């Protein structure tokens, strides 16, 4: 017993923060600490290389337990979440009934139903849910905004016909009055009137939420984490305040009917912190608007969805790695439900049996193999996560207050201001991807050299949505520009041959040929690598023999001064000469007519677009 009470590592003396910093400063040998070791995120958060207990001592939520207000550590005393999968409701309700039963047998306990207008009727609801125990399944319904009330009535009538107690079944109606203006740029003057009708129609369904804000749409348009969180809070608060006033309900009563469909990005730890901050800030907002708010109203309901902004059509199985880490972030953070989209959804909307099964099983692995549902707030107490939660909450709160000061979310969305701010982030991130400051594996870095797009991939629409009245969200994925580049190459029927003329320093020529191969492969070019040549003349002769379209000289900076002019003279302008690197003699080489250089500081996208033009390859949009 005595041994059990002994503290571990007593033989090690305590180390102060100043001592750690002294060691770091010494090891940096004069290099600036802030530039070398401090990571500044796109959200403007400075992330330190290490954190200690004193870094979280001042946090207002450090002593909050799971299930306690303001719920930063979770809204309940466990970490169970619902495994969700979505399906389209077009016709054949009997087939849907069989699919629902099949999904439930395979571990799904939440399903989203997306209705076509013509499929909204009582008989379809009856047939879909016949013989299904709805105490084991959360049911979520989506329809076009003008058909939501009709859908609610059909659901009520259909379930009552099956003998279901409407007050006990749980689910949601994904009515979002702002989705149309955000996605289409078309204002909707009747949104408040319809919202009140939705609230009234859903009254008997006590365990249902009927209002939603799909902030996943912002994530899919390239929003930064603080933007998704700040705008989601602003939209929810504005929506509820106006609906409460128009319906003569309290803010708390309407808040009980609210949920958020949030996106999950690839920034693993930041995403964990985002969901924790969401619970915290929403609880504060509801309490501030209604001092007597119910516990249910202050506990935000979040369905987390894997986003598509960072997904790619090339090397598409990499999407599985992305959705795996994303679902881990959400489940560790303690959300209500998780929807993992099939890895091929962005070019195959319905997915395949395989991709849907894998998406479902990713969550089951987290439950059955990793036991993520057995530990409450597994991230709690991590100095790093606690710091991120606080930092993200502060940034999101600033944006929330800014929106409130400018008239509220509805006003800014109708003016296109929200869309413009998110689109600006999208543009910035596209530029980062073009210059490889942000990487998409298999697309702008380490592409699959030999992959060809399938017919489904070729149909992908990477165009920008034009707003009807105001700016609409730009939902072009991060990979879209590089995909268009490569799809254009494939559509041209050409595959320009890029010949690596490797010579001189062994280490440098190998490194630069690998870099250059990955560089040109982003556009789908054919790569011809070589072990090395004894002379430049030998390399040029080999390039002519294979009928190369482009020659890339790969050597060391010191050797380029000799090798590059020689190669330029031997090629005689028959094919472009590219220098792999940015040697000190670059200006001298440019003066001799050598104009193409590829290195880490160039814009990969713009460079390859110019090479496509040089090779006579037109963009798909120009055909």
N, C-alpha and C positions, 0 to 999 in steps of 0.2 A: 504493500500500500504506500509505503514511504517513497518507493521508487516512482510510483505513478504520479506523485505530487511534485516531484522534482522538475524544475524548469530545464528545458533543453538548452544546450549551448552556453551554459553559464561560464564556461572557460573562455569564451570570446568576449572581449571588452566592447561596450557600445561605441558605435562610430557615428559621429555627428555629420550633418549635411555639409558643413564647412570642410571637414576632412575629405569627404568624397569629392567635393569640388576641387580641392587642392590637388588631389591625385589626377583628376581628369584634366585640369589645366596643365599640369606638368606633362602628361602623356600627349597632349595636343601639340606640344612644342611650339607654342606661339600662334597656332591657328585659332581663329575666333570661335569660341564655344557656341554662340548663337547660330552661326552659319553652318558649322560642322555637325552638331549633334541635336539641335532643336529643329523639329519638323513643324513647319507652318502649313496647316491644312487649307483647303479651298474655302473653308468656313471662317478662316481668320483665327483659328485656334493654334496657339503655340504648344506643341506637345514636347514635353521634356524627355530626356533619355532615361530617366529613372524617377520613381516616386517613393515617398516614405510616409509613415503614419501621420506626421505633422502636416502633410499636404492635404489631408482630408479632415483634419480636426475642426476646421471652421465651417464645414459644410452643414447646412441646416437640416439635412436628412440623414446624417450619419448614424443616428440612434433609432431610426424608424425600422420597425420589424415588418416582415411580409404580412400583407393583409391590413396594415395600419395606414391611416391617412397620413400623407397624400399619395400613398401607394407606389412610391418609386421602386419598392422592392416586390411589387406584385399586388394584385387585387384580392388574392386568396392565399390560403396557407398551404398550397401545393402548386405544382408546375404542370398540371395536366392541361393539354391543349387539344383542340379538335383537328382531326386530319380531314382536310377539305379537298374536294375535286369538283369541277364545274362541267356542265354539259349544256348543249343547245336544245331548246324545245321547239321543234319545227312541226312534226307530225308524229304518227305512230306512238301514241301514249302507252300502248301495251309493251312495245319494245323498250320504252323508257322505264316502265315498271320493272322489267327483268333486269335492266342495267342497274337500277337503284339497288335491287336486292343483291346483285353480283358485287357491287362496290361495297356494300355493307359487310358482306362475307369476307371481303378482302381488307378490312380495317378502316374504311372510310366512315366517319360519323358526322360529317357535314357536307352538304352538296349545294352548289349554286346552280340555279336554273335560269337560263337566259332565253326568254320567250320571244318568238316571232309574233307579230301582231295577230295574225290569224289563228294562232294556237291558244289564245287566251279565252278559255271557256270552262265552265263548271265540269263538263263531262271529261275533259282531258285531265283535270285535277283528280277527279274520282278514280279514273283508270290508272293514273300514274302512281297513286299512293295506296291502292287497294292491297290489303294483306301486309302492309308494312307497319312495324311498330315504331311510331314516331317519337316514343320516349327515348329511343336509341339513336335518333337522327335529328340534327339541326337542318332546317330547310330554309334556303335563301333564294329570294325571287328577284329577278331583274326584268324590266320591260322599258320600252320608250316612255319618256316622262308623261306624255299625254294619255298613256294607257295604264298607268300605275293603279289608279283607283279601280278601274275595271278588273285588273289582275287581283287586287285585294279582295274584291267582292267574289270573284270566282274561287279564290282559295278558301274563303270562309264557307261558301256554299258547298264546295266539293268536300271539304273536311267534315263539315256537319253531316253531310249525306253518308259519310263513312263511320259516323258515330264518334268522331274525335272531339274531345273537350278542348275548345278553342283557347281556354285560359291556361292550359297546361303545355301545349305544344310550343316549341321554341324555334326561332328563326329570324328572318329579316326581310325587308323589302328595300332594295338598294336605290331608293329615290334620292337623287341629288339634283337640286334645282339649278346648280351652277355648272353642271357637267357640259351642257350644250354650249354655253357661251365660251367656256374654256377650250373645248375641243373643236367647235365649228366657227367660233367668232360671231355667233348669232345671239342677240339678246332675247330674253323671254320675259315679257312684262307680267305675265300671269303666274309667275312662280310662287308668289306668296299665297295667292288664292288657292292654287292647287295643293300647296303644302298643307294648308288647313284642312282641305278635303281628305288628303291622305291620312292625316292624324285622326280625323273623325272616323274614317272607314276602318282603320286598324285598331280601334278602341277595344273590341272584344278579344283581340289577340294579345293578351297581357304580357306574354313572354317574348314578344316580337319587338325588334327595333324597326322603325319605318323610314328613318332618315339616315342618309349616309353621305360621307364625303370621300370620294375616291382620290386620295392624295397620291395613289400609285400613278395616276395620270401625269402628275407633276414629275415624278421620278422618271417615267417613261419619256418625258420631254427634256430630260437632262438636268433637272433641278438638283441643287446641292442639298445636303441633309438639313441644314438649318432652314432652307426655303420650304422644303416639304413640311417640316414640323411647324414653322411659323405660320404658313398659309393655311395649313389644316386647322390649326387652333383658331385662326381668324375667321375662316369660313364657318366652322362649327359654332362659334360664339355669335356671329352675325345672323346665321340661320335661325338659331334657337331663340335669340332675343326678339327677332321680328315675328317668328311664328307664335311665340308665347303671347306677345301683345295682341296679335290678330285673332288668336283662338281663345283669349281670356284664360289661358292656362299659366301656371307658374313656370319659371325657367327650369326648375327641377323636374317638373312633370314632363316637359318636352325633352329635357336632357336624358331622361330614362329611355327615350325612344331613338337615341342617336348611337351610331357606330361609325368607325372609320375603316376604310379599305386602304391600308398603307402599303407602300412599296418596300422592297428589301434590296438594297444595293450591295455592292461587293466589298465595301469598306467594313470589314468584319467587326472590329471592336467599336467603331463609330456607330454602326447599326444597332448593336446591343445597347449602347448608351442612348440612342435616339428613342427607342421604345420605352426605356425607363423614364426618360425625360417627358415623353408624351403623357404617361400616366400622371406624373407629378404636376405638370402644368395644367392639364385638363381639370384635375381635382381642384386646383386653386381657382381657376376661372369659374367653375360651377358654383363653388362656395362664395366667391365674390359677388356673383349675380343673385344668389339666393342663400342667405345665411342659414335657412332651415332646410337646405337641400338634403334629399334622401341619400342614403349610402349608395344605392344603386345608381343614382344620377352622377355621383362624383367618381364612380369607377368606370373609366372609359373602356369600351369594347373595341378591340382592334383585331381585324382580320388582316394578316400580313401576306402579301403576294410577292412572289419573285418577279422582279422587273424585267423588261426586255431591252432597256436602253443599252445594256452592256453585253447583249447576246449577239452571236454572229451566225451567218449562214455557212461560212467556210470553217472547216475543222469544227463542225457543229457539236461533236461529242464533248468538246471543252466546256460547253454550256452545262453539262452535268456537274462538273467541278464547281462552276459558279453557283448553280442552284443548291448544291449541297452545302456550301459554306453559308449561303444566304439563309437557308432554312435553319441552319445551326444558330445563326445570329438571332433570329426571331424566337426560336424556342428557348434559348438560354435567357432571352430577355423577358420571357413570360407573357406571350400574347395569347389572345382568346382562341384563335384558329390560324392555320397556315395553309395557304394554297400554293403548291409548287406547280408551276406551269410546265408542260412538256418541253423538252429541250429544243424541239423543232417548231414550236408554236408560231414564231414570227414569219415563217414561210409556209407552214402547214397548219392553219388555224385550228382544225379539229384534232390535230395530233394523230399519231398511229396507236394501235393497241400496245406496241412496245414502249413508245415514249410516254404514254399515259400510265402504264404499269410502273415504269421506272420512277416517274414523278411521285407516284403514290408510295412506292416502296422506300424512297429516300427518307420520308418521315417515319415510316415504320422502323427503319434501321435506328433512327434516333431514339425511338421509344423502346423497342424490344432488344436492341443490341447495346446501345449506349446508355439507356436508362435516364435520358434527359428529363423525363417526367417525374423522376423520383427525388430530385433535389430542388428545393425551393431557392429561387434567385441564386443560381450557381456563380454569377458574376459579382454578387454583393460582397463588399469588403475588399475587393481589388482596388488598390489605390489608383491605378490607371483608369479603370472603368468608372469609378466614382468621380474622378476628376473630369473625365470626358462627359459624363452625364451632366455635371454642373455647367461645364463650358458650353455644351450644345444647348442646354436649357436657357442660358443667358443670351446666346445669339438668337435663338428662336423667339425668345420673349421680346427682344428689341424689335424684331421684324413684326411681331404681333402688335406691339404698341404703335409702331409706325403706321400699320394698316388701319388701326382704330383711329388714329389722329387724322388720317386722310379720308375718313368717311366710311370705313368698313369694307369688308371683302366684296360684297355685292356691287358696290359702287365702282371699286377698282377693277373688278372683272368686266363690268359693262363698258368701262373705258379702255379695256385692253391692257391696263397697267400690270396686272399680275402676269399675263401671258408674255408681255414684253420682257419683264424681269427674268422669268424662267428661260425664255428663248435666248436671252443674253448669256445665261449660264451655259446653255446648250452650245452656242457658238464658241464660247471660250473653251469648252471641253473638246469640241471638234478640232480646234486649233492645236490643243495639247496633244490630241491623238495624231494629228498630221505631223507633228514634230517629235512624236514619241515621248512626250513628257507624261502622257498617260497611255498605258499599253493595253491592247486587246490581243491576248495570246491567240496565234493562229491567223491573225488578220493584219495588223500593222507591225507585228514582230513574230518571228519564228513561224512563218506560214508553211503550210503543207505544199511543197513544191509541185507535186504531181496531181493534186486534187482538181477535179472539174465539177462545175456546178450541175446539179440535177435539173430536170425540167421544172420542178417545183421551186427550186432556188431562183431560177431565171425569171420567175413571175413576180418575185418580191418587188414591192413598190416602195422605193426610197425617196419619193417626191415629198415636197413640203406642202402642207395643207394651207390653202389660202382662206383667210377669214372672210365671212360673209359681210359683216358690218364692222367688226373690230378685229384686231390681231387674234389669231388662233394659236394654240400651243403647237410648237414644232416638234413632232414626235419622231424625227429621224434618229435612228439609233446611232450610237457612237461609231459603229463599224461601217455605216452606210456609204461613206465616201470611198473607202478602200474597196468595199464590195462592188460599187459601181465601176471603179477603176478596173478591177479584175474581170468583172462580167463584160465590160466593153472589149477587153482583150480577147476573151473567149468568143464573143459575138462576131469579132472581125475575122475569125478563121485563121488568124496569125498567132504565132507564138515566138516572138523575136528571140533569137539565140544570143545569150550573153556569155562571152568567152572570158574566163579568168586567166589573164597572162601573169602567172605567178613566177617571180624571179627574185634572186637576192636573199636577204635575211630570212631565214627559215621561219622563225616565230612570227615575224610581222607579215610575211606573205600569206601564211596560213590563216592568221587572225583576220586579215583584211579580205581575203577571198570568202571567208565564212560570212563576214559582215555584209559584203557586197552581194553575195548570193541571197541572203535574207532580204536585203534591200530591194533587189529587182524581182524577187519572187512575190512581193506584195501585189504586183500587177499581173501575175500569172505568166511571167516570161520563162523561157527554157534556160536552165543554167548548165553551163559546161565548166566544171572545175578541173584543175590540173594539179599534179604534184609539184611541178616546178620546171623551169627551162633554164638551160645554161646561158643562152643569149636571147636578147630581145628579138633578133631576126628569126630564131627558131620558133619563138612563141607566135610571132606574126604569121609565119608560114603555116603553123598549125591552125591558127584562127581562120585563115583563108581556106584551108582544106575542108573544114567543117562548115564553111559558108556562114560564119558568124555575122550577126547584125550589129553587135556592140562588143567592144573589147575593153575590159577593165584591167588596168595595170595595178598589180598588187605587189608592193614592196615596202621598203622602209623610207621614212622621210628623207634621209641623207642620200639615198640612192636614186630618188626620183629626179634629181637635178640632171642626172646622166641618162637614165633609162627613158624618161618621159619624152624628151625631144627626139630621141632615136626612134621610139615607137611611133610618134606622130609623123616623122618623115617616112618611115617604111609603110605606114597605112595609107598615105597619100590622100587622105580624106575619103577613102572608099567606105569606111565605117567609123562611127563616132568612137573616140578614145576617152575613157573615163579614168580618172585618177582616184584610187581608193585612199582617202585621207585628206588632210589639210596641211600639207608640208609648208615649211617656212619659205620655200621657194615658189609658192603658189602664184604670186604676182608675176614672177619671171616667166613661169610656164604659160600663164594667161597671155602675156605679151607675145609669146610664140604661137598663139592660136589655139591653145588647149583650154577649152571652156567648161568641161564637165568634171565636177568633183563631188564625190559622195562621202559624207562623214557624219558624225553624231549631231552636228549643229544644223544640218540642212533640214528643210521641210520636205519630208519623204513624199507626202501626197503631191505637193506641187511639182516636185522634181519628176516623179513618175508620170504625172499628167503631161508634162512637157515631153518626156520620152515617148509616150503614146502618140502625141502629136507628131513627133519626129519620125515615128515608125508608120505613120499614116493610119493610126487607129482612132476612130471617132467615138465620142461618148455615146452610150446607148440612147440617150435622150435626143441626140442629133440625127438618129437614123430614121 
